[in-house]
Amino acid sequence: MTTMTFDQFYREVYLPRHLDKACRAMHVLGLVASVAYVVFVVWLQIWWLLVFAPVLTYLIAWVGHLLVHNTPTFFEFPVWSFAGYWKMIGEIITGRI
């Protein structure tokens, strides 16, 4: 059994499932929606609602996968997918992808 590094996972598994610009756009939109939600919850000062902040990010990102007909990596590699998401967002923001 071969052990995969995070870099291999990111290049060989994560990025290939996020090649479509619509899928990547939905991932970014999910992040923006969650940030807006957090700002709204902080403004309302109903702190327990913060536990739902990640739901928007994942829900909208999964819709992106539905649009392009592929499977999110989260179900197979939850921890690495979380890290891959943030790496991909960073690369989108910096213009690397």
N, C-alpha and C positions, 0 to 999 in steps of 0.2 A: 504494500500500500504506500503510495506516494503522498507526502505531506505538501499541501499547497500553501504558499505564502500569501499574505494579503495582497501584495503587488500582483502576483499571478491571478488571484481571484478577481481583482479589480480590472485588469487588462483582458482576461480570458472569459470571465463569466459576467461581471457586472456591466462593464461598458457595452459589450455586444447587445445586451438587452435594453440599452438606453441609447441606441444609435439614432432613432427617430427623433426629430426635433420636437414633434408634438408631445412625445412622452417626456422628454426633458423639460419642456415648457410646463407641463402639468406638475412636475416635481417642484419647479420653482414657484409656481402658483400656489401649491400646497404650503410651502414655507411662508409665502407672503400672507396667505389666509390665516395661518396659525399665529403669525406675529400680530396681525390686526386683531385677532381674537384675544390674545394675551393683553394687548393694550386696552381693549374694551373691558375685559375682566378686571384689570387693575383700576381702571376708571370707576367701575361699579363697586370695587372693593369687596367682591364676593370671591374670596380666595380659593375656596374649595373647587370652583369651576376650572381652575388652572390644570387640574388633572386631565381634562379633556383636550388640552392644547395639541398633543400629538395626533389626536384622532383626525383632525382636518388635514394635516400633512399627509398621513398615510392614505386616507380616503381619496384625496384628490390625486395623489401619485398613482394609486391603484387604478383609478379611472384612466389615467394616461396609458397604463399597460393594457387595459381593455380596448382602448382606441387603436392600438397598434397590434393587438392580438398576440401578446407574449405574456409570460409568467414572471411576476416579480421574484427577485432573488431572495426576498425576505423569508419565504416559507422554507427554503433550503438552508440558508446561511443568515440567520437573523442578526447576529452580532456584526459580522463582516458587512452585511448589507447596510446597517446603520452607519458604519464607518465609511462605506463606499458612497452612500448618499451625500455625506458631508464633504467628502473629497470631490465628488462630481460637482456639487454646488460651488465649491471653491474654484474649481477649474472653469465653470461657466462664468462666474463673476469676474475672474481674471482674464477671460478670453482664450483660455487654453483649449477649450472645446466649445 
